[in-house]
Amino acid sequence: MTLRRIVFGLVVPDAQEEQAKAEGRRSELAAKVDRLTTLLEEHVGVPIERHAASSYEALAGAVEAGLVDLAWLPPIVFVRLGDAVTPIASVVRGGKSAYEAALVVRADAKIRAIDALHGTRAGWVDPWSAAGFVLPRVKLALLGVDPRTVFRTEVFHGSHRAAIRALAEGACDVVGTYARANEAGEVVSGAWSEVEGADVRVLATFGAIPPDVVAVRRDLPDEERAKLAAALQATRSSETARTILRELFGGDELTEGVAPGYDALKRALDMATARGLFD
């Protein structure tokens, strides 16, 4: 059965989206998504409709409910969805498929080490964000720091950019986010690189995290799945598509298959959940 349309789901948490809706227009982020879907439509041959989820959990729920056919999934969402989806592409950032979780503070902060976090205000991205919550929390526990008691307050800001903006404005003292390292292992960029005026210092990094995944719901017809996979691979030869991917997701291109690291991520997630680190 050929679908009359394909619904593309992703998280669009920024306040600008709600403000844009109230003003009867598209947000800048939504406009970029629509540029990408227009490119994909040329290859798939049916309209692609954007489904903007307000959180990672909401996106997972939309996929499980069959409301979304194609989805851009952060690693924790992909792991938790399990057999409900079939991956068709992975994201490459800066020539690498993996990135790192990091804890960052303002450049002028007096916090110099993990053991100085007691009584600080934590800013997180989303309860389902690997770099922006899950992995920093897991690694703190492994270092002997209980993430449930070490912070004075913990606030979710909905996106990496929003969390960095909160840090820059003094609304929190430390933020969990993503970072990219060079071949020498030196952190060279991260979410703060995309926020004007953000001057941060990396307090700690916590190893490689597998990349975001583009997946389809498990019961999507084979014909549509093949068309979507081919359309995504076609973006590799389009400079326009690569520019959109960088602007939207910080990715340089999409590769076929799934990168390694998801089994380890699932084990870490299961361990942390069993220990009550997310309670």
Backbone as a ProteinNet text record, in pm:
[ID]
protein_1_A
[PRIMARY]
MTLRRIVFGLVVPDAQEEQAKAEGRRSELAAKVDRLTTLLEEHVGVPIERHAASSYEALAGAVEAGLVDLAWLPPIVFVRLGDAVTPIASVVRGGKSAYEAALVVRADAKIRAIDALHGTRAGWVDPWSAAGFVLPRVKLALLGVDPRTVFRTEVFHGSHRAAIRALAEGACDVVGTYARANEAGEVVSGAWSEVEGADVRVLATFGAIPPDVVAVRRDLPDEERAKLAAALQATRSSETARTILRELFGGDELTEGVAPGYDALKRALDMATARGLFD
[TERTIARY]
84.4	0	87.7	67	143.8	74.6	152.4	96.4	69.6	-31.2	-62.7	23.8	80.6	169.7	258.7	367.9	458.3	475.5	462	476.1	616.6	688.4	826.4	825	863.4	859.9	997.2	1004	1126.6	1089.3	1184.6	1158.7	1184.9	1086.4	1100.2	1058.5	1151.8	1112.3	1122.4	1191.7	1219.2	1092.9	1097.5	983.8	948.8	1048.1	1022.8	914.9	903.1	801.1	661.2	640.7	510.2	479.2	581	560.3	524	593.8	566.6	424.3	378.9	242.1	140.8	166.9	75.4	66.9	176.4	180.6	140.7	98.4	53.4	163.9	283.3	394.4	475	570.4	659.2	782.3	832.5	957.4	1073.7	1187.2	1306	1342.4	1330.8	1363.4	1266.2	1137.1	1037.1	1059.5	1099.2	1123.9	1238.2	1341.2	1454.5	1412.5	1328.3	1277.2	1198.1	1117.3	1035.4	1120.3	1234.5	1326.2	1380.6	1410.9	1461.6	1354.1	1232.2	1126.5	1094.4	1107.9	1084.9	1185.8	1311.6	1414.9	1385	1339.4	1309.7	1188.4	1091.7	970.3	1001.9	1104.6	1141.7	1181	1234.5	1278.7	1169.3	1088.1	988.7	862.1	823.9	708.8	575.7	576.2	452.9	483.5	382.6	406.8	461.2	552.4	606.1	563.5	490.1	433.2	516.3	544.1	623	536.5	586	521.5	620.2	592.3	682.7	645.4	727.1	701.7	764.1	700	746.5	857.4	877.1	981.6	1020.5	1131.6	1176	1074.1	1018.9	919.3	793.7	754.4	636.5	661.9	782.9	817.1	807.9	863	855.5	710.6	627.7	487.3	416.7	451.7	390.4	430.6	556.4	602.6	527.8	520.4	454.2	305.4	244.9	102.6	76.2	181.5	164.6	133.9	156.5	129.1	245.5	361	482.2	537.6	572	626.9	779.3	835.4	980.3	1016.7	1125.1	1158.5	1308.3	1344	1482.8	1495.2	1568.7	1569.2	1704.5	1708.1	1827.9	1851.7	1973.8	2007.8	1922.8	1887.3	1806	1667.3	1610.7	1479.3	1487	1591.7	1609.3	1620.7	1698.9	1717.2	1586	1512.2	1388.4	1277.4	1279.2	1178.7	1203.5	1328.3	1360.6	1304.6	1229.3	1178.6	1064.2	1023.1	914.2	958.9	1091.6	1142.8	1250.4	1271.7	1379.7	1471.3	1599.4	1690.5	1725.7	1734.3	1774.3	1894.3	1936.7	2054.1	2103.8	2233.6	2294.4	2358.1	2377.4	2428.7	2579.4	2649.4	2792.9	2813.8	2883.5	2913.7	3064.9	3111.6	3253.7	3337.9	3284.1	3357.1	3348.4	3275.9	3264.5	3117.6	3092.3	2954.7	2918.8	3017.4	2989.9	3022.6	2962.9	2997.7	3008.9	3030.1	3052.9	2952.9	2929.4	2852.8	2950.2	2904.4	2992.2	2914	2982.5	2931.2	3009	2938.8	3005.8	2957.2	3045.8	3013.6	3052.5	3012.6	3055.2	3206	3268.2	3413.6	3462.2	3380.2	3421.2	3376.1	3323.1	3273.8	3388.3	3361.1	3461.5	3464.7	3367.9	3362.2	3474.4	3563.8	3680	3686.1	3603.1	3608.3	3471.4	3454	3328.3	3290	3389.4	3356.8	3315.2	3316.9	3271.1	3126.9	3058.6	2921.6	2816.9	2854.4	2757.1	2690.9	2558.4	2482.9	2464.7	2507	2492.9	2356.9	2326.6	2200.6	2229.9	2169.7	2194.9	2092.3	2139	2051.9	2064.9	1952.2	1951.7	1870.2	1882.1	1810.8	1672	1668.2	1542.7	1567.2	1466.8	1487.8	1530.4	1507.2	1545.4	1667.8	1738.1	1856.4	1980	2052.8	2172	2279.2	2322.1	2428.8	2378.1	2250	2195.8	2132.1	2142.5	2090.9	2135.9	2104.5	2121.2	2266.8	2356.8	2496.5	2568.6	2553.4	2617.8	2573.5	2445.1	2392	2450.9	2460	2518.2	2664.5	2738.2	2882	2911.2	2829.4	2847.7	2833.4	2733.7	2712.7	2832.7	2888.4	3005.2	3127.7	3130.9	3241.1	3216.6	3107	3079	2999.3	2944.7	2864.2	2718.3	2633.1	2492	2419.2	2377.5	2314.1	2177.8	2121.3	1990.2	2000.3	2120.4	2135.5	2239.4	2325.9	2436.9	2392.1	2284.4	2243.4	2137	2144.7	2043	1911.9	1920.5	1802.4	1840.3	1740.6	1759.5	1643.1	1675.5	1572.5	1597.2	1490	1498.8	1462.8	1545.9	1525.8	1474.5	1463.9	1398.3	1485.8	1599.4	1692.2	1832.4	1932.3	2070.8	2095.2	2044.1	2064.6	2000.7	1880.2	1810.9	1887.1	1943.5	2020.2	2146.3	2213.5	2333.2	2297.2	2185.6	2142.5	2113.7	2052.6	2024.9	2154.5	2254.3	2384.8	2447.1	2444.7	2503.9	2434.8	2305.5	2228.4	2231.5	2300.3	2312.6	2196.6	2110.2	1994.2	2031.4	2149.2	2198.9	2351	2411.8	2556.4	2633.1	2566.6	2630.9	2526.6	2571	2479.4	2535	2446.7	2483.2	2448.2	2543.2	2519.9	2613.9	2615.1	2704.2	2830.6	2934.6	3062.4	3124.7	3212.1	3286.4	3434.8	3510.2	3654.3	3730.1	3853.5	3937.6	4009.1	4095.6	4164.4	4252.2	4297.2	4381.2	4298.8	4166.6	4080.7	4048.6	4084.9	4058.2	3919.4	3839.9	3707.2	3723.2	3662.7	3677.7	3547.2	3434.3	3306.5	3197.7	3079.5	2965.9	2844	2741	2618.2	2643.9	2739.4	2771.8	2824.2	2877.7	2930.1	2818.7	2695.3	2580.8	2501.7	2551.6	2482	2570.5	2526.3	2605	2627.9	2753	2786.4	2811.7	2797.5	2819.8	2969.7	3018.5	3160.3	3167.1	3198.7	3191.6	3326.5	3333.1	3449.7	3400	3466.8	3427	3480.5	3389	3427.4	3468.4	3395.2	3426	3355.8	3414.3	3348.5	3337.9	3242.1	3210.5	3207.4	3300.9	3314.5	3216.7	3230.7	3154.9	3009.4	2920.8	2778.9	2746.5	2674.9	2639.4	2551.2	2547.7	2480.9	2329.1	2267.9	2124.2	2098	1975.7	1936	1811.3	1806.2	1681.8	1619.6	1495.7	1431.5	1287.6	1232.9	1091.1	1020.7	890.8	814.6	823.9	824.1	851.1	756.3	628.1	530.1	512.6	606	597.4	617.2	535.9	551.9	694.1	741.9	879.7	909.3	813.4	835.6	867.5	791.7	815.2	948.2	979.7	1105.9	1224.2	1217.8	1326.8	1339.1	1226.7	1229.8	1290.3	1253.1	1304.6	1454.6	1498.2	1641	1720.4	1669	1737.2	1738.5	1628.3	1620.6	1721.1	1736.3	1832	1975.1	2004.1	2140	2167.5	2063.3	2081.2	2125.4	2098.1	2140.6	2292.1	2362.3	2508.5	2571	2499.6	2553.7	2494	2418.5	2354	2410.7	2477.8	2532.6	2421.5	2308.9	2194.7	2146.9	2135	2089.9	2190.6	2320	2421.9	2419	2394.3	2384.3	2266.9	2154.3	2035.8	2062.8	2128.4	2158.8	2248.1	2346.7	2433.5	2355.1	2268.6	2191.8	2089.5	2030.4	1925.4	1980.5	2074.3	2115.5	2265.6	2339.5	2483.3	2551.7	2485	2541.7	2591.3	2699	2755.5	2691.8	2655.2	2591.8	2525.7	2454.2	2388.9	2454.7	2479.1	2538.2	2439.3	2455.7	2367.9	2401.2	2301.6	2324.6	2327.6	2363.8	2366.2	2507.7	2553.2	2687.2	2693.9	2814.1	2826.1	2801.9	2775.4	2764.2	2627.6	2525.6	2391.1	2369.6	2434.7	2420.3	2476	2592.3	2652.7	2565.9	2506.8	2418.5	2295.4	2240.5	2123.9	2159.3	2277	2318.4	2332.9	2393.4	2410.4	2275.2	2183.6	2050.2	1975.8	1983.2	1916.4	1974.4	2107.7	2172.4	2127.8	2128.5	2092.5	1946	1860.7	1718	1696.5	1768.4	1755.5	1803.4	1900.4	1952.3	1869.7	1769.5	1682.6	1740.7	1838.3	1904.4	1815.8	1702.7	1613.2	1483.6	1478.5	1357.9	1348.6
-120	0	124.7	210.8	335.2	444.2	511.4	616.5	743	817.9	944.5	1058.3	1037.1	1135.3	1063.4	1128.1	1075.1	1182.6	1142.9	1237.2	1224.8	1336.1	1342.5	1404.9	1327.4	1375.3	1410.2	1518	1560	1653.6	1678.7	1765.6	1910.5	1994.5	2139.2	2207.1	2213.4	2257.7	2407.4	2480.3	2620.5	2704.2	2802.9	2892.3	2967.3	2982.4	3054.7	2985.7	2854.2	2781.2	2823.3	2827.7	2865.9	3011.6	3097	3237.6	3253.8	3179	3187.6	3142	3033.7	2984.6	3091.4	3156.9	3260	3376.9	3399.1	3509.1	3465	3338.9	3289.3	3271.4	3237.9	3217.4	3095.1	3054.8	2945.1	2998.5	2924	2962.9	2938.7	2994.7	2975.6	2828.3	2757.4	2615.1	2536.1	2567	2497.4	2521.7	2643.4	2675.7	2590.8	2566.8	2485.1	2339.1	2291.4	2154.3	2140.2	2238.9	2232.7	2236.9	2304.9	2302.7	2162.5	2093.4	1956.3	1862.9	1874.6	1785.2	1808.9	1933.5	1962.5	1888.6	1886	1813.1	1662.9	1610.2	1467.1	1431.1	1521.2	1495.9	1471.3	1538.9	1523.5	1379.8	1309.5	1171.3	1070.4	1103.8	1008.8	1010.5	1128.7	1138.6	1159.3	1173.5	1205.6	1318.7	1395.1	1504.5	1453.5	1530.6	1498.9	1609.5	1570.7	1666.5	1668.1	1785.8	1799.6	1778.9	1694.9	1676.7	1727.2	1841.5	1903	1857.2	1769.7	1721.6	1818.2	1832.5	1927.4	1871.9	1740.6	1678.3	1545.4	1487.7	1358.3	1249.4	1256.1	1156.5	1167.1	1290.6	1310.5	1255.8	1271.6	1218.2	1066.1	1003.5	857.1	810.5	881.2	845.2	855.8	958.6	976.9	863.9	818.9	707.3	579.6	553.7	431.2	430.2	548.3	557.3	552.3	546.4	541.3	676.3	785.1	918.9	973.3	908.8	952.3	835.4	860	755.8	757.2	876.4	898.4	989.3	958.5	1038.9	1058.9	1177.9	1209.9	1183.8	1077.3	1030.5	1050.2	1125.6	1126.1	985.4	953.8	814.6	751.4	825.7	767.4	731.6	816.4	787.8	663.1	651.6	535	407.6	413	295.7	256.3	354.3	323.1	275.7	319	272.9	128.9	86.8	-52.5	-100.5	-211.1	-273.9	-197.4	-85.9	-8.3	67.1	76.8	151.2	71.1	110.5	55.2	169.5	166.6	274.6	269.9	386.4	390	481.7	558.5	644.5	691.9	723.1	781.7	915.3	998.9	1133.9	1138.2	1204.5	1227.1	1373.9	1400.2	1537	1555.7	1653.8	1682.5	1565.3	1483.2	1367.2	1247.2	1260.5	1152	1118	989.3	950.5	974	970.2	985.9	1126.3	1162.6	1288.4	1258.5	1358.7	1336.6	1412	1359.8	1434.1	1521.8	1639.2	1730.4	1804.6	1837.9	1932.9	2061.6	2172	2300.4	2403.7	2496.5	2608.1	2736.6	2850.2	2976.7	2990.3	3057.6	3072	3139.2	3226.7	3298.9	3231.4	3108.6	3038.5	2993.2	2985.8	2939.3	2787.1	2722.1	2575.1	2521.1	2442.9	2392.7	2241	2171.3	2025.2	1968.4	1839.9	1771.8	1783.6	1773.5	1776.7	1914.6	2013.8	2148	2172.5	2067.4	2083.3	2085.4	2049	2042.8	2178.4	2176.9	2298.5	2388.4	2341.7	2423.6	2398.9	2484.6	2474.1	2411.3	2296.2	2224.1	2261.5	2278.3	2299.2	2180.9	2117.2	2000.7	2030.3	1942.6	1960.5	1897.9	1767.2	1691.7	1559.7	1505	1377.7	1262.6	1276.9	1173.2	1213	1315.7	1359.2	1285.7	1219.8	1143.9	1236.2	1334.1	1424.6	1527.9	1563.6	1671.3	1630.1	1500.3	1457.1	1315.8	1218	1078	1042.9	1066	1025.1	1104.3	1237.3	1307.5	1252.6	1219.9	1167.8	1030.1	944.6	811.5	822.6	906.8	916.8	980.1	1077	1134.4	1025.1	939.1	830.1	736.6	706.5	618.6	681.3	814.7	885.5	904.7	849.4	858.5	980.1	1052.9	1171.8	1137	1148	1114	1230.5	1215.7	1327	1364.6	1278.2	1307.9	1404.9	1417.7	1502	1611.6	1604.5	1698.3	1839	1849.9	1981.2	2045.5	2178.3	2252.3	2254.5	2276.7	2273.5	2208.6	2153.2	2095.8	2140.8	2197.1	2250.1	2199.9	2155.1	2116	2236.8	2262.9	2381	2347.6	2218.5	2179.7	2163.8	2231.6	2218.1	2252.7	2209.4	2239.7	2390.9	2456.1	2601	2674.2	2632.5	2698.3	2678.2	2559.8	2533.2	2620.2	2632.5	2716.9	2863.3	2906.9	3045	3069.5	2971.5	2984.5	2996.9	2920.1	2928.1	3065.8	3112.1	3242.8	3355.3	3340.8	3445.2	3432.8	3329.7	3313.1	3242	3179.2	3110.2	2973.5	2921.5	2796.6	2804.1	2708.1	2711.1	2611.1	2502.4	2398.4	2338.7	2301.9	2250	2121.2	2026.1	1906.5	1927.3	1898.3	1920.7	1832.8	1853.8	1774.5	1852.1	1779.5	1839.6	1757.7	1822.7	1753.4	1770.2	1662.7	1664.9	1640.1	1687.6	1661.6	1528.2	1495.3	1366.3	1351.7	1464.5	1461.6	1451	1446.4	1436.8	1569.2	1679.5	1812.4	1859.1	1907.7	1958.7	2087.9	2089.9	2206.2	2281.3	2218	2285.4	2211.3	2269.3	2207.8	2293.8	2269.8	2347.5	2495.8	2529.6	2670.3	2741.8	2665.2	2724.7	2785.9	2743.4	2789.6	2899.8	2943.8	3047	3170.4	3275.7	3398.7	3451.5	3485.7	3542.6	3441.9	3313.1	3210.4	3188.3	3209.5	3190.4	3087.2	2963.4	2854.4	2785.8	2707.4	2623.8	2481.6	2384	2244	2189.9	2148.2	2093.9	1947.9	1872.5	1730.4	1679.7	1578.9	1508.7	1361.4	1292.7	1157.7	1058.4	1068.3	965.1	974.7	883.3	888.3	845.7	913.7	880.6	851.7	744.6	718.5	830.6	847.2	963	950.7	1060.3	1058	962.1	912.7	815.7	866.1	845.2	867.2	729	714.4	582.4	594.4	481.5	475.3	380.6	399.9	306.6	167.5	67.7	-69.9	-120.3	-77.5	-130.3	-42.8	50.1	129.7	37.1	50.1	-36.6	-32.2	-147.7	-159.1	-58.6	-35.1	56.7	197.3	244.1	377.9	384.5	276.6	273.9	283.4	209.7	213	350.3	412.6	545.2	648.5	640.4	735.6	715.9	591.1	563.6	617.5	598	649.4	801.7	862.1	1008.1	1066.1	1002.9	1051.5	1038.2	928.1	911.3	1010.5	1051.4	1150.1	1285.2	1311.5	1439.1	1450.8	1338.9	1342.6	1413.9	1417.9	1484	1622.6	1669.7	1800.8	1896.9	2001.7	2101.2	2172.2	2194.3	2257.2	2171.5	2040.6	1949.5	1943.8	1941	1935.5	2061.5	2175.4	2300.6	2296.2	2245.1	2235.2	2140.5	2027.7	1932.2	1995.4	2073.5	2141.3	2241.2	2317	2420	2359.5	2249.5	2187.1	2101.5	2012.4	1909.4	1905.3	2001.3	2000.3	1884.4	1822.9	1708	1744.8	1683.6	1711.8	1627.4	1505	1418.1	1300.1	1222.1	1101.4	979.5	879.6	756.2	642	538.9	422.7	342	270	180.8	253.4	178.8	229.6	221.1	328.4	332.9	243.1	199.1	119	204.4	138	208.8	204.8	161.2	163.4	56.3	-58.8	-163.7	-115.8	-50.3	2.4	111.3	193.7	298.9	239.2	133.9	69.2	8.4	-53.6	-111.4	-2.9	110	220.3	275.4	286.4	337.2	242	113.1	13.4	13.6	25.5	27.1	148.7	264.3	388	385.8	331.1	322.6	231.3	117.3	22.9	83.9	174.8	240.2	360.7	393.8	505.2	642.3	650.2	778.2	880.4	833.7	926.8	950.3	895.2	911.5	1055.3
0	0	0	-97.6	-106.6	-25.3	59.5	143.7	62.6	103.8	38.2	92.1	209.5	270.2	370.7	407.7	509.5	616.2	741.6	852.4	910.8	912.9	961.7	1101.4	1201	1338.4	1392.3	1467.3	1534.8	1647.9	1737	1850.6	1812.1	1837.4	1814.9	1945.3	2043.6	2176.8	2202	2117	2146.4	2156.9	2244.3	2263.9	2136	2047.6	1923.6	1839.9	1853.4	1777.8	1822.5	1955.8	2007.4	1974.3	1985.9	1953.4	1806.2	1721.3	1577.9	1547.1	1612.2	1590.6	1630.4	1744.3	1792.3	1694.6	1621.3	1525.3	1385	1373.3	1244	1142.1	1187.4	1095	1139.1	1056.3	1090.7	1164.3	1260.5	1325	1228.9	1262.3	1177.9	1168.8	1282.3	1283.6	1196.6	1209.5	1129.1	980.7	945.9	805.5	749.8	832.3	787.9	770.9	862.3	849.7	720.9	692.8	572.2	445.7	451.5	336.3	315	424.3	413.3	359.4	411.3	364.2	216.8	171.1	29.5	-57	-12.4	-86.8	-89.2	24.5	30.9	-53.5	-58.3	-137.4	-283.9	-334.5	-475.2	-506.5	-407.6	-428.9	-392.8	-293.1	-244.1	-328.6	-376.5	-465.4	-396.7	-262.9	-189.5	-91.1	-51	43.9	176.9	236.7	368.9	463.6	566.2	661.1	789.4	840.9	963.5	1087.4	1179.9	1310.7	1415.7	1476.3	1573.4	1714.3	1773.4	1909.7	2009.8	2124.2	2224.1	2312.7	2309.4	2390.5	2327.8	2374	2323.6	2357.9	2478.7	2518.4	2432.6	2401.7	2316.4	2176.1	2127	1995.2	1996.2	2099.6	2109.9	2113.3	2188.1	2196.1	2062.6	1983.7	1852.3	1757.5	1768	1684.4	1723.1	1852.1	1899.4	1863.9	1859.8	1827.1	1677.6	1596.3	1451.9	1389.4	1465.6	1413.8	1330.9	1342.7	1273	1192.8	1067.7	980.5	978.9	976.6	969	1085.4	1158.1	1275.6	1288.7	1337.1	1372.1	1521.2	1559	1696.5	1765.1	1874.5	1958.4	2012.2	2056.2	2090.5	2199.6	2305.2	2412.1	2360.7	2276.4	2219.2	2133	2052.2	1966.2	2049	2156.7	2242.1	2308.2	2358	2429.4	2335.7	2211.8	2116.3	2073.8	2075.3	2046.1	1913.5	1917	1795.3	1729.6	1789.3	1729.5	1604.9	1584	1468.7	1395	1269.7	1187.4	1146.4	1184.9	1148	1000.6	937.6	796.4	772.2	873.7	856.6	992.9	999.5	1119.1	1081.4	1182.1	1159.7	1181.4	1090.3	1106.3	1138.4	1248.3	1288.1	1289.7	1215.8	1214.5	1170.5	1080.1	1032.3	1124.7	1236.3	1332.2	1354.8	1378.4	1405.5	1552.1	1643.4	1785.5	1833.7	1946.1	2012.3	2161.3	2244.3	2385.5	2470.9	2591.1	2689.7	2767.1	2807.4	2880	2987.3	3094.1	3192.3	3171.8	3153.9	3129.9	3230.5	3260.5	3348.8	3277	3330.6	3272.3	3288.2	3193.4	3195.1	3322.3	3380.7	3501.2	3630.2	3620.8	3739.7	3828.8	3958.3	4054.3	4062	3999.6	3999.5	3912.2	3973.3	3899.8	3889	3963.9	3963.8	3999.6	3973.3	4000.8	4147.9	4237.3	4380.3	4429	4340.6	4376.8	4333.5	4287.4	4238.3	4349.3	4470.1	4579.2	4601	4598.5	4623	4502.1	4384.5	4263.9	4196.9	4099.9	4024.7	3888.5	3861.9	3736.5	3630.9	3508.2	3394.1	3300.2	3270.8	3183.4	3058.3	2960.1	2833.4	2839.2	2863.3	2857.7	2929.9	2998.9	3069	2977.9	2846.3	2750.7	2668.1	2707.4	2633.2	2683.5	2592.3	2632	2688.2	2607.3	2650	2749	2737.6	2817.4	2948.2	2984.6	3114.3	3151	3068.5	3107	3135.3	3038.2	3056.1	3164	3171.8	3283.6	3419.5	3429.5	3555.6	3586.6	3486	3504	3545.4	3476.2	3503	3638.1	3679.4	3813.1	3919.3	3902.4	3997.4	4000.4	3883.5	3876.5	3942.7	3948.2	4013.9	4162.9	4211.7	4354.1	4394.9	4297.7	4325.7	4297.8	4398.6	4380.5	4313.1	4187.6	4116.3	4173.3	4257.4	4316.3	4433	4491.3	4610.6	4596.5	4496.8	4488.1	4448.7	4371.5	4321.1	4410.2	4418.9	4494.7	4417.9	4288.5	4201.5	4069.3	4000.2	3867.1	3779.7	3663.1	3573.9	3432.3	3364.1	3223.8	3137.7	3037.1	2952.5	2812.9	2777.9	2653.9	2532.6	2528.5	2415.4	2463.3	2386.1	2422.8	2419.8	2319.7	2309.1	2425.6	2462.1	2572.9	2704.2	2723.7	2845.3	2850	2736.6	2731.8	2753.6	2697.4	2719.9	2868.4	2933.9	3077.2	3156.7	3117.7	3183.5	3162.2	3039.2	3007.2	3082.5	3105.6	3173.3	3324.9	3376.2	3519.8	3586.2	3508.2	3564.4	3622.7	3588.8	3645.7	3651.8	3721	3743.5	3658.2	3619.6	3540	3446.7	3327.9	3226.1	3166.5	3141.8	3067.6	2921.5	2832.1	2690.1	2608	2477.3	2392.3	2358.5	2324.1	2286.2	2175.3	2099.5	1994.4	2021.9	2001.4	2025.2	1895.4	1889.7	1772.4	1789.5	1696.1	1699.9	1823.2	1879.5	1999	2127	2110.9	2227.9	2292.7	2229.5	2284.2	2239.8	2334	2300.8	2220.4	2103.4	2015.1	1992.9	2022.1	2002.1	2077.8	2078.6	2145.5	2125.7	2204.4	2190.6	2210.6	2295.2	2319.7	2195.7	2101.8	1978.4	1895	1921.7	1843.4	1914.6	2030.6	2108.5	2118.3	2057.5	2055	2196.9	2226.2	2356	2465.8	2437.5	2540.5	2558.5	2679.5	2711.8	2822.8	2786.5	2882.8	2899.8	3004.7	3031.3	3052.9	2992.9	3006.6	3138.3	3224	3353.7	3342.2	3260.7	3241.9	3118.2	3054.2	2944.3	2982.1	2919.6	2961.8	2847	2756.2	2655.3	2540.4	2448.6	2324.2	2343.2	2270.4	2264.3	2119	2090.5	1950.3	1896.7	1766.4	1706.5	1698.8	1659.4	1630.7	1515.1	1510.8	1408.8	1338	1207.4	1134.3	1114.4	1159.9	1157.4	1109.1	1070.1	1031.5	1126.8	1141.1	1224	1162	1248.3	1207.1	1098.8	1104.8	1009.2	885.5	861.2	738.9	618.4	513.7	396.4	340.9	293.8	244.2	133.1	47.1	-64.7	-14.8	84.7	139.8	213.9	288.4	361.5	265.4	155.9	57.8	-7	-38.8	-99.5	-4.5	122.8	220.5	242.7	249.1	266.1	148.4	27.3	-92	-93.3	-50.2	-47.6	50.1	166.1	265.2	215.6	148.4	94.5	-17.8	-88.5	-195.6	-140.8	-12	46.9	52.7	44.8	53.9	-65.2	-176.8	-296.5	-317.7	-220.8	-232.3	-129.1	-175.3	-83.6	-8.6	-76.1	-9.1	106.9	83.2	188.5	302.7	269.9	375.3	460.6	397	472	568.7	521.2	606.9	723.9	698.2	805.1	911.6	868.2	964.6	1048.3	983	1053.8	1149.5	1109.8	1190	1303	1270.4	1363.6	1390.8	1337.2	1358.9	1290.4	1192.9	1123.1	984.7	944.7	813.2	703.8	740	641.4	711.3	632.6	682.6	620.9	703	653	670.9	591.2	601.8	726.7	777	889.9	1023.6	1125.8	1261.7	1316.3	1377.8	1435.4	1559.3	1599.4	1721.3	1845.6	1956.7	2082.7	2147.9	2074.2	2131	2237.1	2223.5	2324.7	2458.7	2453.3	2576.5	2637.9	2552.5	2601.5	2669.8	2611.1	2671.2	2806.6	2816.8	2945.3	3051.2	3012.7	3107	3150.8	3057.7	3087.9	3181	3152.5	3236.8	3379.3	3388.5	3519.4	3600.4	3535.7	3604.5	3648	3562.4	3596.1	3714.2	3715.8	3826.7	3959.1	3950.6	4070.7	4112.8	4033.3	4067.6	4040.9	3948.9	3924.6	3854.3	3800.1	3730.2	3808.5	3931.5	4013.2	4067.7
[MASK]
+++++++++++++++++++++++++++++++++++++++++++++++++++++++++++++++++++++++++++++++++++++++++++++++++++++++++++++++++++++++++++++++++++++++++++++++++++++++++++++++++++++++++++++++++++++++++++++++++++++++++++++++++++++++++++++++++++++++++++++++++++++++++++++++++++++++++++++++++++++++

